[in-house]
Amino acid sequence: MTDPGATGGTASTGGGDPDAGESESGVETADSGGNGPASGSDGTTASDPASDGANENPFDQDFATALENAPDPGADQPSGFGGGSNEPSPGGSDDDFGFGDVDGEGQSSDAFGFGGAESEGEAFGFGGGEEEFDEEEFDSELDRLDVGIDGLDDMILGGVPRRSLMVAVGSAGTGKTTFGLQFLNHGLENGESAVYITLEESYERILDTAGEKGWDFEGYVDEDRLAVVDIDPIEMANSLDSIQNDLPDLIEEFGADRLVLDSVSLLEMMYESAPKRRSQVFGFTRALKNAGITTLLTSEASEDNPYTSRFGIVEYLADAVFVLQYVRESDFRETRLAIEIQKIRDANHSRATKPYELTESGISVYRQANIF
């Protein structure tokens, strides 16, 4: 996780020095409760950094400063850009758009191997099975996109509708950050522009991680097609009303097609009050939807339920939910990674649980094999 003390609670982007432009003006804490977090890891309160002036790339400015300059949202602000006073209604999986579980004892791929080689029986002791989508019955006027993860895209008929809000839920080590980077890289490789907002890692660490996977994020930054925003979660929480008011304009100015926030759980943790947490997260997600950008949030899973996010909020606000989890055989000899699609609005998708692997080139889902 990024050390807030190293940057003074400011955000850094690909266009400038992440340590530049600090000041010591006080910022109100995210939650007025006496026990709410009010300082970074260095013990200081979150600060409001000074702006270095406008640049051609709107994300090249200090992110927190640019957003702090936005007018405070009021009653005259469009819905979705204010404080999020409307509470989300209970949601759930859109069963009308999903296929049932697919059973079968047919061909399955070799255990955790590449290349789709088939063999008789059941790989890993899991049932085989190939979902079959009737392409002739698929007819949609919605513009769609691929997530960019081998095997997972095959589980979604036609792709995810553009401008969807997606969330990848998983415990530590399941590859949520890799999921987000791979999602952005696929769009960038196809000529799109993207924004990556990290509350956990430094700007340099994100570029290094992408480079290790063979993804040229540094080159995309130089081409002004990628903005990597490194911001302290306390600073973002304190400024969230301004952020959700100003972010759509910044996204439009930058021309971004995809956005990742890693992770929304850290943002949620900044609010001790549950009603305030729900209200702020609801307002922020509505602002992203109104901005017309395809967004992926990463979220820690609940300790009690791997299918639920840490605070049980974002999965109800999202259009698509991907669950990444550990599974163990009954004899506990081995732990494997598995993914399933909990829901995708306006899309037919498999409901099978598939094994996947974190490789040197990203996440690879083994569609030929079923966990359950």
N, C-alpha and C positions, 0 to 999 in steps of 0.2 A: 504494500500500500504506500502511496506517496506520503512522505513526511511533510505535514503542513508547515512545520517549522523551517523546512529548507527553502520554501518559496514565500513565506509570510502569508499563507492563505490565499495566494493569488493563482490565477490560471495562466497557463503557458500554452502557446500554439506554435505551429510550424513556421510562423513568419518572424519570430523574434526571440530574444533572450528570455527564458522562462523566469529569470530572477529579476528582470528589469521592472522599474516603475512601481516600487513599493512605497506605502505611506502608513502612518500610524493612526489615522482617524478611526474612531470607534464605530463599530457596527453592531446594531441590536441583535441579540441572540435569536436563534430560530424559534425558540419556544420560551414564553415568559415564565414558565414554571421554574421553581427554585432549583430543581434538580436537572434541568435540561442542560445539554452540552453547550458550553459557551466559549470554548477555547480550542485551539489546535493542540498538537502533540507537544509543542514547546511551552504550553502554559499561557500563551497570550490569546487575547480575544481576536476573532476574525477581523481583518483590516480591510479597508476600502482602498485598493490601489489606485494610483493616479494614472491617467491616460497619457499615452505618448502621441496622441493625434491619430487622425483617420488614415487608414491605408487602403489600398485598392481592394485587398481581401478583407472583408468585414471581420473574419475570425483571426486576422493577424494582430488585432488590437488585444490588449489585456481583456480577456473574456468577461470577467466579473465587472470591470470598470465600464465596459461598453454597455452591459446590461443594466448596471446601476443607474445609468443616465436616462433610461427609459422612464416615461411618466408613470406615476403610481396608478395602478388600475382602479377604476371607480365604477360607479353605476352605469356610466355611459360607455363603458368598454364593451366590445363585442363578447358574446358568450364564448367561454373557453380561454380567454386571455386574462381574466381577473383572478381573484383569489380562489376560484373553484368553490363557490357557495353551494352549488347543486351537488347533492350526494349521489354517488353511483347506485344504480339499482342492482339487485342481485342478478347475476348472470349464470352462465354455465356453458357446458359444451353444447354446440349446435348439432344435435344428433341428426337433424334432417339432412345435413350435408356430409355425413360420414358413413363409411361402410362399416359393417359389423366385423367382428373378429374373424380372421381367415384361418381355418383349420386345414390341415393337409399333411400328408406323409410323402410328398413328392420329392423333387430334387432339392438339394440344399448345397450351399457353398462350402468349400473347405474351411476348417476352423480358422477364423481370423486371418484369411489369406486374401490377396488381391487377385484381380483378374477374372473373378466370377466363375472359376472352375466349378463344375458340378460333380457331385458324387452321390451314390445311393445312400439312403438312410438319413440320419439326423446329425447335422454338425453340432458340436458342443453338447450333444444330448438334448438339443432343442428341436422342436418341430419345424420342419421345412414348410414352405408355402409361398406362393407367388400371387400377390394381388393382381387381379386383372381388371383394368378399367375399360369400359366400353367407349372408345373414342368417338364412335358415331353418335352416342347419346350426349356427348359433351358439347354444349353450345352456350357460350357466354359472351356478353358484350363488354365485360370488365377487362381492363388492361391488367396483365399479370406479369409476374417475374419469378425467376428461380432464386431460391435461397443461396445456392452455390455450394451445397454440400452433397458430395457423391452419395447416392443411395437414398438420401432423404428427399431429394427432389422427385425421385421416382415414386415416392409414396404420396405425392400430391398431384392430382389430376389437373393439368393446365397451369399450375403454379399458384402462388399466393397473390391475391389481388393487390395491385399497387396502392400506396397510401394506407396500407394496413398498419396497425400497431401490434407488434409481436413481442412475446416475452419468452426467454429461455430460462427455465427454472431448474436449479440443480444445487447439490451440496458442493463443498470445496473439492476441487480436483476433478470435476466432471467435464471440464473443458468449456465453460461458459464464455470466457474471454476469447478463446480460439474460435468458438462459434460466431461471435460478433465480428472478429477480424476477418474471418473467412467470408462472411456475408458481405462485408464491405468490399473485400478484394474482388469478389465475383463481379460486382457492379463496376468497379474501377477498371477491371480488365476489359469490360464491354463499353467503355467510353463514358460512364456515368461519373458524377461528382459525389462526394460523401463527406460526412462529418463524424468524427469519433470523439465522444466526450468521456473521459476517464476520471473517476473519483478515487481510483485505487493505485494506479501506476503513474510514473512520470512520462512525459512526452518522449524522452529518449528511450525509455524501456519499451514503449509501445512500438517504436520504429525498429528497435533491435529484435523484438519478438516476431514482428512481421517479416523482417529480413531473414530470420532463421528458418521461416517456412517457405522462403523463396518469393515472398510478396514484396514488390518494390514500392513500399509506402513512401520512402524518402523521395523517390522520383515523382510520385503523384503529388506530394507536397510542393515540390519544385515547379510542377506544372499548374499549380493552383487549382487542382481538382480534389485535393484532400486537405481537410483541416483537422488536426489532432489537438484537442483542447484538454489541457491538464488543469483541473480546478479542485480546490479543497472542498469537501462536502459541507463543511460548516459555512463557508462563503456562499456556496450555491444555495443552501437552505435559507440563509439570511436574505438572499436576493431573489428568491424564487418568484415572487409576484412580478418583479421587473423582468426576470428572465422569460417567463411565459408570455409576457406582453411584447417583448422585443424579439424573441427568437424567431417567430415566423418571418419577420422582415429580413433578418440576417440570413435565414435559410434561402429565401427568395433571391436576395442579392447575390449570394454565393452560387446559386443554381444547384443546390444539393438535391440528389435523388434518394440517397439513403443516409440514415443516421443511426448511430449506436450510442446508448448510454450504459456504461459499465461502472458501478452497478446501481440500480435503483434502490437496492436494500440499504446502502450506505446513506442515501438521501433520506429514506424513511426513518432511519435510526436517529436523525437529527431532531425529530419531533417527539417529545415525551408524551404529549397529549394525543390520544388516538383520534379524536374528531379533527384536530388540526392536521394530523398526518393524512387522514383520508381526504380532507378538503384540498390540501396542497397537491397531493399526488393526482387527484382527479382533475384539478385545474391544469396541471402541467401536461397530462396526457391529452386532454382536450385541445390544448394549444398546439401540440404536435400534430394531432389529426387535422386541425383547421389549417395548419401550414401545408398540408398536402404532400408530406414526405413519408416514405416507407421507413418505419422506425423499428428497431430491435432494442428492447431493454433486457438486461441480464438481472437475475434475482436469485438470492440465496433461497434454498428450500427450507421449509419449516423443519425443525428438529424432530417433530412428532409425525410429520406426514410428507413424504418426498414429492407428492403431487400438489402441494400447496406452497405458495411463496411464504417468506418469513413472516410477513404481516397479513397475508391473506387478502391483499387489495388488488394488485396489478392483474392477476389472472382474470378478474371480473371486468376490468376495463379494457383488456386486450382483445384484439380480433383473432389472434392466433397464439396458442400456447404449446411450447415444446418442453417436454419433461426429460431431463437428463438425470440418470440415477445409477447407483451401484446395485447389482443383483448378485446373490450368492446361491450356489447349488445347495441342496439339502444336506450334503455332507460337509459343507463349508470349506472345501478344499481350495476353491478359487473364487475370486471376486471379479466380476466382469462389468463393463459399462453397457447400459441399454438406453435407448431413446424411444419415445413414443409421442405421437401428436395428440394432444388432449382436445384441441379444437382448432378449426380454421373457418371463420365465417365466409360464406359464399364460395366454398371449395369442397369438392369431394376428396377425401383422404383416407388412407389406411389407418386402422386402429390397432394394428399389430404392434407389439413391442419388439424392437430390433436391436441386435448387438451392434456396437460401434467401437472404433479404435481411435486413439489419438496418435497420429503418425507424424513423421517429419514434415509432411506436406499438409497437415491439417486433420480434420475429422473425416472419417470414412465410415459410412453406415452399410452394414451387410444386409441388403434387402432380401437375399435368398434364404436367410435363416430367421426363425422366430424364437424369441425367448419363451413366450407362453403360447 
